[in-house]
Amino acid sequence: MQILITDHNNALARAKAYGPSHLVDFSSKGLGRANVLPEVRLHVEVNKKTGATVERLAPLIEFLEGVPADARLLVCCEFGVSRSATAALFAMCLHDRSVRPRVHFDRMKQAWPHVVLQRGMVRVGDRLMHLGGELEACVFQDAEKRVSRLPVLTVQEGAPVEVGIPSPARSYLRRRLRTFLMWCLRHL
């Protein structure tokens, strides 16, 4: 299976170049019936207002399970970063169940390092695909790592500049060392 994720604004141009056989569309406006889009398609209503529920994601899982191995899947959401990437990961996990979800997730990050998976969808999808929390654990662990590594930016004359701050681990060790040294000074 080949998978391409895209944003709503570029979906038709990407579809024309890619020639998908299947489509999953999360965009609120919908893509319409353009002749470059495949007939085998699913529109999924998961957004900030509706949220990721079993009722909304069960048809997605069922659709992705039915996508053949030689398919060319196009997955589209508003920005091509979160919901579409999450659905692409679901397709990867469903297409090859012999590979652990962590391996699929790592492959996805390597191919699309900018994606940030939709946590609610991951939580519900993990249950629907009977992955025992494995997909949820690796995705949430990755999100925590990414957030903990975000730099502090300051804007000087219109250009953002990274500001170095001590890592929480180092400051914790410094506090522990200072506490130990203070104890030594009092008791010696």
N, C-alpha and C positions, 0 to 999 in steps of 0.2 A: 504494500500500500504506500502511496505517496501522499503526503499531507502538506498543504500550504495554508498558512494563516495570513489574514489580511484585515485591513480596516475597511469601514463602510465606504469612505470616499474613493478608495482605489479598487474596490471589489470587482467592478465590471471590467476595468482594464486588465487587472491581474487574471480574471477568469478567461478573458479573450486570449491572453498569452499562454495560460496554463492548460486550458481545455479540461476542466474537471468533469468527472463522471458523477460525483455526488457533492452535495452542498449542505452545510449546516450554517444557518444564519441567525445570529443573535441581535442584529441591528434593530433598533426600535422602529425605524422607518421602513424596513423591509427592502429587498432588492428588486422587487417587481418581477416581471416575466421576460427579461431581456433574453434575446436568442443565444447569447454566449453562456447562459446559465443552464446547468443540467436540469432535467425533469425530476430526477431523484433528489429530493431536497427535504429539509426539515427546518421550520422556523421555530426557535425556542424563545419563550418569553421569560428570560431570567435577567433581571436588572436590579438596580438599587431599590426600586419600589416593590417589586414582586418577590425578590429574594430567591435563593436556591432551595427548592423544596423537593421532596420525593416525587410529588405529583408532576412537577415541571421537568425534573431530570430523568425520570423513568423512561419517557419516550425517547430522549436523547440516547440513553444507554442502549435501548432496544434498536434504535436506528443504526448506531455505530456497530453493534454486534452483527447486523445484517450487511454491512459494507464488505464486499468481496476483497480478497487479498490483492487483486490486480487493479483496485480502484485508484482513482485520482481524486482525493478529498480536498475540497476547499472549505475552510472554516472562517467565518466572518463575524466580527463584532464592531462596535463603534470605533475603537482605536487599534484593534488587532494585537492586544497586549495581554489581556486578562482572561475574559470568558472564552475567546477563541482558542487561546493557548491551552486552557484547561480542558476544553473539549478535545483538542488534538492529543493531549496526554491520555485522556480516557481512551481514544481510538488506539493509541499505541499499546496501552495495557490490555485492551480487549483483543487486539489483533494477534498478540503474541503473549499468551499467558504463561509460557515456559520461562519467560524472563521476569525477574523481580521488578516491581514498580520503581525501585531506586535506580535501576539501570536505565529504564525508560526516561525517568526524570533527568538523570545526568546527561543522557543523549540529547534531550530537549534543550537543556541549558547550554550545551555545547553548540547546538545549531542556532538557537534563538536566545542569546544571553540577556536580552532586554526584557523578556517576559516576566510578569509577576502574576502567578496563578491566583485565581479567585478562591479564597479560603472556604467560603460557604459551599461552593460547588465541589471543592475537593472533599470536604467533610461528608457531604451527602453521596457523592459519586463513589467514594471509598466503600461506603456501606452497601450501595446498590451493586457494586461489582464484587462484593464479598472478598475484599483485600485485607481484612482484619486490621485496619488502621495503619497498614504499611505505607500506603501512598500519603496519607495525611501526615504521618510522622516525618517523612523525608521532606515534604513540601514546607511544613511549618518550621522545621529545623533550618532549612535554607533561608526562609524569610527572616528568622531571628538573626542569622549570620549576616545577611545583607544589611539589615537595619543597624546592627551594632557596628558595622564598618562605614557607615555614611559619614563623610567629613563635615566639619563645620565650615560654612562659607561666609565670608564677609564681602560686601560689595564696596570696592574702592574705585572711584572714577569710572563707574559703569561696568567694571569687570569683576566677576566673582573670583575670590582668592581663597584657597583652603587655609584654614587655621588649625594648627596642630593642637590637639588636646591629649592629655594622658589617657591611656585606656583604663577602663574600670578595673581590670585585673591588676595593673601596676599600682593604681592609687590604693587598692585594697591591701596589696602587699606593703606599700609604704606605711599605711596606717598601722598594720600589724607590727611592722618593724619598729616604728616610733613608740607604740605601746609597750613593746618588749624592752626597748632601751630605757624608757621612763621607769619601768618596773625595776630594771637593773640598777639605775641610779638611786632609786629610793631604798633599795634593799642592800646596797653595798656600802 
